[in-house]
């Protein structure tokens, strides 16, 4: 049996530093990650609608974590 786990997006909260976003696979009932394991900065979990559309044959779309700013 394969257990699928949701993927959550986290981002740093310190507006004086460059924004860092990354994904974490964790269980629905797991506590949110509070500190970035690489930098030690405080984090928040980004709530989004996700990608609820299935496109057959592939697609090109935005890459989470590749760009952004704290003001978005």
N, C-alpha and C positions, 0 to 999 in steps of 0.2 A: 504494500500500500504506500502510495506517495502522499505526503502531507505538504500541501501548498501553504506558504506563509506570505502574508501581505508584505509589500515593500513600502516603507515610509521614507519620506524625504525630510531631512533635517538641515537647518541652516544656522550659522553663527549669528549672534545678536549684537555684538559690539560694533556700533556704527563707525568707530574711528579706525577700524581695520577692514581689509578687503573681505567681501562676502565669500563664505565657503559653504557650498551645498554638497550633500552626499546622500546616498541611499543606504538604508539598513533593512534587512529582512528580519522580521521578528513577529512573534505571535501576537494575536489581537489583544490578549490580556497582559502582555508584558508591559512593564513600566516604560515610559518614554526615556530615551537617552537624554541625560542632563548636561553632559560635558563631552566636547569633541575629543575622541581618543588620541588624535594626532597633535592638537594644539592646546588642549586644556581649556578652551574657551567655552562659555555658556552657549547652549543651543536651544532652539525651539523646533517643534515638529510642524512642518508645513502641511496644512489641510488643503487638499485639492480634490477635484472631481475625478482625477485620474483619466485614463484613456479608455473610455467605455465603447469605443468604436473598433470593430474588426475590419481591417482593409485587406482583402485578398490580393495577392500578387505583390505585396510590399508597399512601402510608403516612405516618404521623407518628412520628418517633423522635427520639432525642437528637441534639443538635448538638455535634459535636466542636469544642472550642476556645471554646465560649460560657461555660463555667463549669468549676469544679474547684478543687482545692487540692493542695498538695504532699503532703498526708498520705493521698491516695486510693490 
